[in-house]
């Protein structure tokens, strides 16, 4: 399995557009690629959660 480090901005992009090429790659590459990020990514997602919900226009559960 190939290990890949992803930046927080890539994660935001995938959350906002999961149907895009990068979102598709990250969400549908189980058993092929293994993604890593730092703990700060979780902080950033929590910090911008409401904005992500508003922009993405999807439910909280789905996000």
Biopython code that builds the backbone (N, CA, C, O; Angstrom):
import numpy as np
from Bio.PDB.StructureBuilder import StructureBuilder

atoms = [
    (1, "UNK", "N", (0.851, -1.173, 0.000)),
    (1, "UNK", "CA", (0.000, 0.000, 0.000)),
    (1, "UNK", "C", (0.896, 1.234, 0.000)),
    (1, "UNK", "O", (1.845, 1.319, 0.780)),
    (2, "UNK", "N", (0.597, 2.176, -0.864)),
    (2, "UNK", "CA", (1.363, 3.407, -0.979)),
    (2, "UNK", "C", (0.895, 4.413, 0.070)),
    (2, "UNK", "O", (-0.306, 4.620, 0.243)),
    (3, "UNK", "N", (1.843, 5.037, 0.769)),
    (3, "UNK", "CA", (1.532, 6.017, 1.806)),
    (3, "UNK", "C", (1.685, 7.426, 1.242)),
    (3, "UNK", "O", (2.682, 7.747, 0.594)),
    (4, "UNK", "N", (0.672, 8.265, 1.503)),
    (4, "UNK", "CA", (0.659, 9.623, 0.969)),
    (4, "UNK", "C", (0.295, 10.596, 2.084)),
    (4, "UNK", "O", (-0.640, 10.360, 2.850)),
    (5, "UNK", "N", (1.042, 11.689, 2.167)),
    (5, "UNK", "CA", (0.760, 12.740, 3.145)),
    (5, "UNK", "C", (-0.088, 13.801, 2.451)),
    (5, "UNK", "O", (0.267, 14.287, 1.377)),
    (6, "UNK", "N", (-1.215, 14.157, 3.076)),
    (6, "UNK", "CA", (-2.101, 15.161, 2.478)),
    (6, "UNK", "C", (-2.160, 16.413, 3.342)),
    (6, "UNK", "O", (-2.134, 16.350, 4.571)),
    (7, "UNK", "N", (-2.237, 17.522, 2.678)),
    (7, "UNK", "CA", (-2.334, 18.827, 3.305)),
    (7, "UNK", "C", (-3.792, 19.105, 3.693)),
    (7, "UNK", "O", (-4.717, 18.569, 3.083)),
    (8, "UNK", "N", (-3.981, 19.933, 4.693)),
    (8, "UNK", "CA", (-5.330, 20.282, 5.139)),
    (8, "UNK", "C", (-6.154, 20.892, 4.015)),
    (8, "UNK", "O", (-7.355, 20.636, 3.931)),
    (9, "UNK", "N", (-5.544, 21.687, 3.158)),
    (9, "UNK", "CA", (-6.284, 22.296, 2.045)),
    (9, "UNK", "C", (-6.830, 21.239, 1.091)),
    (9, "UNK", "O", (-7.913, 21.419, 0.535)),
    (10, "UNK", "N", (-6.115, 20.160, 0.892)),
    (10, "UNK", "CA", (-6.592, 19.067, 0.042)),
    (10, "UNK", "C", (-7.817, 18.420, 0.689)),
    (10, "UNK", "O", (-8.789, 18.101, 0.005)),
    (11, "UNK", "N", (-7.766, 18.231, 1.992)),
    (11, "UNK", "CA", (-8.900, 17.643, 2.705)),
    (11, "UNK", "C", (-10.120, 18.551, 2.594)),
    (11, "UNK", "O", (-11.226, 18.072, 2.342)),
    (12, "UNK", "N", (-9.928, 19.868, 2.781)),
    (12, "UNK", "CA", (-11.040, 20.808, 2.627)),
    (12, "UNK", "C", (-11.631, 20.704, 1.225)),
    (12, "UNK", "O", (-12.850, 20.657, 1.063)),
    (13, "UNK", "N", (-10.778, 20.666, 0.228)),
    (13, "UNK", "CA", (-11.236, 20.562, -1.150)),
    (13, "UNK", "C", (-12.069, 19.302, -1.369)),
    (13, "UNK", "O", (-13.100, 19.339, -2.042)),
    (14, "UNK", "N", (-11.620, 18.197, -0.803)),
    (14, "UNK", "CA", (-12.348, 16.931, -0.942)),
    (14, "UNK", "C", (-13.686, 16.963, -0.218)),
    (14, "UNK", "O", (-14.677, 16.427, -0.716)),
    (15, "UNK", "N", (-13.720, 17.583, 0.941)),
    (15, "UNK", "CA", (-14.962, 17.677, 1.690)),
    (15, "UNK", "C", (-15.989, 18.544, 0.963)),
    (15, "UNK", "O", (-17.190, 18.278, 1.014)),
    (16, "UNK", "N", (-15.502, 19.576, 0.292)),
    (16, "UNK", "CA", (-16.400, 20.480, -0.410)),
    (16, "UNK", "C", (-16.796, 19.967, -1.789)),
    (16, "UNK", "O", (-17.838, 20.350, -2.321)),
    (17, "UNK", "N", (-15.969, 19.102, -2.369)),
    (17, "UNK", "CA", (-16.264, 18.568, -3.693)),
    (17, "UNK", "C", (-15.822, 17.110, -3.765)),
    (17, "UNK", "O", (-14.824, 16.790, -4.410)),
    (18, "UNK", "N", (-16.555, 16.244, -3.111)),
    (18, "UNK", "CA", (-16.180, 14.829, -3.067)),
    (18, "UNK", "C", (-16.336, 14.139, -4.418)),
    (18, "UNK", "O", (-15.808, 13.044, -4.614)),
    (19, "UNK", "N", (-17.053, 14.765, -5.354)),
    (19, "UNK", "CA", (-17.253, 14.186, -6.676)),
    (19, "UNK", "C", (-16.126, 14.564, -7.642)),
    (19, "UNK", "O", (-16.067, 14.042, -8.755)),
    (20, "UNK", "N", (-15.239, 15.462, -7.228)),
    (20, "UNK", "CA", (-14.117, 15.865, -8.072)),
    (20, "UNK", "C", (-13.068, 14.767, -8.131)),
    (20, "UNK", "O", (-13.164, 13.772, -7.413)),
    (21, "UNK", "N", (-12.079, 14.945, -8.976)),
    (21, "UNK", "CA", (-11.037, 13.933, -9.189)),
    (21, "UNK", "C", (-10.270, 13.619, -7.907)),
    (21, "UNK", "O", (-10.041, 12.450, -7.596)),
    (22, "UNK", "N", (-9.877, 14.634, -7.171)),
    (22, "UNK", "CA", (-9.105, 14.408, -5.945)),
    (22, "UNK", "C", (-9.978, 13.769, -4.871)),
    (22, "UNK", "O", (-9.551, 12.841, -4.185)),
    (23, "UNK", "N", (-11.200, 14.269, -4.730)),
    (23, "UNK", "CA", (-12.132, 13.677, -3.772)),
    (23, "UNK", "C", (-12.394, 12.216, -4.078)),
    (23, "UNK", "O", (-12.408, 11.375, -3.180)),
    (24, "UNK", "N", (-12.601, 11.922, -5.348)),
    (24, "UNK", "CA", (-12.825, 10.544, -5.773)),
    (24, "UNK", "C", (-11.618, 9.673, -5.443)),
    (24, "UNK", "O", (-11.767, 8.552, -4.955)),
    (25, "UNK", "N", (-10.430, 10.191, -5.712)),
    (25, "UNK", "CA", (-9.209, 9.447, -5.422)),
    (25, "UNK", "C", (-9.076, 9.145, -3.933)),
    (25, "UNK", "O", (-8.782, 8.013, -3.551)),
    (26, "UNK", "N", (-9.288, 10.146, -3.101)),
    (26, "UNK", "CA", (-9.124, 9.962, -1.656)),
    (26, "UNK", "C", (-10.217, 9.066, -1.068)),
    (26, "UNK", "O", (-9.926, 8.184, -0.260)),
    (27, "UNK", "N", (-11.459, 9.286, -1.465)),
    (27, "UNK", "CA", (-12.556, 8.536, -0.861)),
    (27, "UNK", "C", (-12.743, 7.136, -1.442)),
    (27, "UNK", "O", (-13.433, 6.310, -0.845)),
    (28, "UNK", "N", (-12.143, 6.860, -2.593)),
    (28, "UNK", "CA", (-12.362, 5.565, -3.243)),
    (28, "UNK", "C", (-11.074, 4.802, -3.534)),
    (28, "UNK", "O", (-10.999, 4.056, -4.511)),
    (29, "UNK", "N", (-10.078, 4.984, -2.704)),
    (29, "UNK", "CA", (-8.805, 4.300, -2.942)),
    (29, "UNK", "C", (-8.416, 3.373, -1.787)),
    (29, "UNK", "O", (-7.238, 3.093, -1.562)),
    (30, "UNK", "N", (-9.417, 2.913, -1.077)),
    (30, "UNK", "CA", (-9.180, 2.006, 0.043)),
    (30, "UNK", "C", (-8.407, 0.784, -0.441)),
    (30, "UNK", "O", (-8.674, 0.279, -1.532)),
    (31, "UNK", "N", (-7.468, 0.311, 0.343)),
    (31, "UNK", "CA", (-6.613, -0.847, 0.053)),
    (31, "UNK", "C", (-5.587, -0.576, -1.047)),
    (31, "UNK", "O", (-4.847, -1.483, -1.430)),
    (32, "UNK", "N", (-5.530, 0.653, -1.560)),
    (32, "UNK", "CA", (-4.537, 1.004, -2.571)),
    (32, "UNK", "C", (-3.594, 2.073, -2.024)),
    (32, "UNK", "O", (-2.371, 1.957, -2.110)),
    (33, "UNK", "N", (-4.209, 3.128, -1.454)),
    (33, "UNK", "CA", (-3.445, 4.245, -0.907)),
    (33, "UNK", "C", (-3.788, 4.431, 0.561)),
    (33, "UNK", "O", (-4.919, 4.193, 0.985)),
    (34, "UNK", "N", (-2.803, 4.856, 1.322)),
    (34, "UNK", "CA", (-2.990, 5.130, 2.750)),
    (34, "UNK", "C", (-2.611, 6.595, 2.978)),
    (34, "UNK", "O", (-1.477, 6.993, 2.714)),
    (35, "UNK", "N", (-3.558, 7.392, 3.467)),
    (35, "UNK", "CA", (-3.348, 8.828, 3.610)),
    (35, "UNK", "C", (-3.015, 9.201, 5.049)),
    (35, "UNK", "O", (-3.558, 8.642, 6.002)),
    (36, "UNK", "N", (-2.107, 10.160, 5.173)),
    (36, "UNK", "CA", (-1.674, 10.653, 6.475)),
    (36, "UNK", "C", (-1.732, 12.176, 6.483)),
    (36, "UNK", "O", (-1.550, 12.829, 5.455)),
    (37, "UNK", "N", (-1.989, 12.719, 7.655)),
    (37, "UNK", "CA", (-1.937, 14.155, 7.866)),
    (37, "UNK", "C", (-1.565, 14.377, 9.331)),
    (37, "UNK", "O", (-1.485, 13.427, 10.109)),
    (38, "UNK", "N", (-1.342, 15.615, 9.693)),
    (38, "UNK", "CA", (-0.986, 15.890, 11.089)),
    (38, "UNK", "C", (-2.228, 16.176, 11.921)),
    (38, "UNK", "O", (-3.324, 16.324, 11.380)),
    (39, "UNK", "N", (-2.059, 16.253, 13.224)),
    (39, "UNK", "CA", (-3.169, 16.502, 14.142)),
    (39, "UNK", "C", (-3.791, 17.879, 13.927)),
    (39, "UNK", "O", (-4.964, 18.092, 14.234)),
    (40, "UNK", "N", (-3.011, 18.800, 13.405)),
    (40, "UNK", "CA", (-3.510, 20.157, 13.177)),
    (40, "UNK", "C", (-4.679, 20.150, 12.192)),
    (40, "UNK", "O", (-5.552, 21.015, 12.259)),
    (41, "UNK", "N", (-4.697, 19.184, 11.285)),
    (41, "UNK", "CA", (-5.785, 19.074, 10.323)),
    (41, "UNK", "C", (-7.125, 18.933, 11.047)),
    (41, "UNK", "O", (-8.102, 19.578, 10.667)),
    (42, "UNK", "N", (-7.180, 18.108, 12.072)),
    (42, "UNK", "CA", (-8.421, 17.923, 12.838)),
    (42, "UNK", "C", (-8.865, 19.227, 13.485)),
    (42, "UNK", "O", (-10.053, 19.549, 13.500)),
    (43, "UNK", "N", (-7.910, 19.970, 14.016)),
    (43, "UNK", "CA", (-8.207, 21.267, 14.620)),
    (43, "UNK", "C", (-8.802, 22.209, 13.576)),
    (43, "UNK", "O", (-9.805, 22.875, 13.834)),
    (44, "UNK", "N", (-8.181, 22.263, 12.399)),
    (44, "UNK", "CA", (-8.650, 23.137, 11.332)),
    (44, "UNK", "C", (-10.056, 22.762, 10.863)),
    (44, "UNK", "O", (-10.876, 23.643, 10.608)),
    (45, "UNK", "N", (-10.338, 21.479, 10.748)),
    (45, "UNK", "CA", (-11.667, 21.038, 10.329)),
    (45, "UNK", "C", (-12.705, 21.444, 11.369)),
    (45, "UNK", "O", (-13.768, 21.961, 11.022)),
    (46, "UNK", "N", (-12.399, 21.213, 12.640)),
    (46, "UNK", "CA", (-13.333, 21.613, 13.702)),
    (46, "UNK", "C", (-13.540, 23.129, 13.713)),
    (46, "UNK", "O", (-14.658, 23.614, 13.888)),
    (47, "UNK", "N", (-12.460, 23.855, 13.527)),
    (47, "UNK", "CA", (-12.502, 25.311, 13.542)),
    (47, "UNK", "C", (-13.412, 25.855, 12.432)),
    (47, "UNK", "O", (-14.109, 26.848, 12.638)),
    (48, "UNK", "N", (-13.409, 25.218, 11.270)),
    (48, "UNK", "CA", (-14.154, 25.704, 10.110)),
    (48, "UNK", "C", (-15.386, 24.848, 9.797)),
    (48, "UNK", "O", (-15.934, 24.931, 8.698)),
    (49, "UNK", "N", (-15.822, 24.029, 10.755)),
    (49, "UNK", "CA", (-16.918, 23.092, 10.532)),
    (49, "UNK", "C", (-18.186, 23.773, 10.010)),
    (49, "UNK", "O", (-18.764, 23.334, 9.016)),
    (50, "UNK", "N", (-18.614, 24.838, 10.677)),
    (50, "UNK", "CA", (-19.851, 25.512, 10.267)),
    (50, "UNK", "C", (-19.736, 26.080, 8.857)),
    (50, "UNK", "O", (-20.688, 26.020, 8.079)),
    (51, "UNK", "N", (-18.591, 26.619, 8.537)),
    (51, "UNK", "CA", (-18.374, 27.163, 7.196)),
    (51, "UNK", "C", (-18.367, 26.034, 6.159)),
    (51, "UNK", "O", (-18.919, 26.191, 5.070)),
    (52, "UNK", "N", (-17.753, 24.916, 6.487)),
    (52, "UNK", "CA", (-17.756, 23.763, 5.579)),
    (52, "UNK", "C", (-19.175, 23.269, 5.329)),
    (52, "UNK", "O", (-19.531, 22.938, 4.199)),
    (53, "UNK", "N", (-19.982, 23.220, 6.384)),
    (53, "UNK", "CA", (-21.386, 22.808, 6.236)),
    (53, "UNK", "C", (-22.147, 23.767, 5.321)),
    (53, "UNK", "O", (-22.909, 23.338, 4.454)),
    (54, "UNK", "N", (-21.937, 25.051, 5.521)),
    (54, "UNK", "CA", (-22.644, 26.057, 4.731)),
    (54, "UNK", "C", (-22.245, 25.998, 3.259)),
    (54, "UNK", "O", (-23.106, 26.022, 2.380)),
    (55, "UNK", "N", (-20.959, 25.922, 2.992)),
    (55, "UNK", "CA", (-20.471, 25.927, 1.610)),
    (55, "UNK", "C", (-20.813, 24.637, 0.886)),
    (55, "UNK", "O", (-21.207, 24.660, -0.280)),
    (56, "UNK", "N", (-20.664, 23.509, 1.576)),
    (56, "UNK", "CA", (-20.877, 22.214, 0.926)),
    (56, "UNK", "C", (-22.349, 21.916, 0.675)),
    (56, "UNK", "O", (-22.684, 21.158, -0.235)),
    (57, "UNK", "N", (-23.238, 22.515, 1.487)),
    (57, "UNK", "CA", (-24.683, 22.306, 1.376)),
    (57, "UNK", "C", (-25.070, 20.831, 1.522)),
    (57, "UNK", "O", (-26.022, 20.365, 0.896)),
    (58, "UNK", "N", (-24.324, 20.110, 2.349)),
    (58, "UNK", "CA", (-24.684, 18.726, 2.646)),
    (58, "UNK", "C", (-24.923, 18.597, 4.144)),
    (58, "UNK", "O", (-24.589, 19.496, 4.917)),
    (59, "UNK", "N", (-25.495, 17.490, 4.539)),
    (59, "UNK", "CA", (-25.816, 17.312, 5.956)),
    (59, "UNK", "C", (-24.549, 17.126, 6.786)),
    (59, "UNK", "O", (-23.484, 16.779, 6.276)),
    (60, "UNK", "N", (-24.705, 17.366, 8.055)),
    (60, "UNK", "CA", (-23.574, 17.218, 8.974)),
    (60, "UNK", "C", (-23.086, 15.770, 8.995)),
    (60, "UNK", "O", (-21.881, 15.522, 9.034)),
    (61, "UNK", "N", (-24.016, 14.818, 8.969)),
    (61, "UNK", "CA", (-23.637, 13.403, 8.974)),
    (61, "UNK", "C", (-22.815, 13.028, 7.737)),
    (61, "UNK", "O", (-21.837, 12.286, 7.825)),
    (62, "UNK", "N", (-23.229, 13.548, 6.602)),
    (62, "UNK", "CA", (-22.534, 13.235, 5.364)),
    (62, "UNK", "C", (-21.151, 13.876, 5.322)),
    (62, "UNK", "O", (-20.190, 13.283, 4.831)),
    (63, "UNK", "N", (-21.069, 15.108, 5.850)),
    (63, "UNK", "CA", (-19.796, 15.796, 5.874)),
    (63, "UNK", "C", (-18.844, 15.100, 6.832)),
    (63, "UNK", "O", (-17.704, 15.534, 6.994)),
]
sb = StructureBuilder()
sb.init_structure("model")
sb.init_model(0)
sb.init_chain("A")
sb.init_seg("    ")
for serial, (resi, resn, name, xyz) in enumerate(atoms, 1):
    if name == "N":
        sb.init_residue(resn, " ", resi, " ")
    sb.init_atom(name, np.array(xyz, "f"), 0.0, 1.0, " ", f" {name:<3s}", serial, name[0])
structure = sb.get_structure()
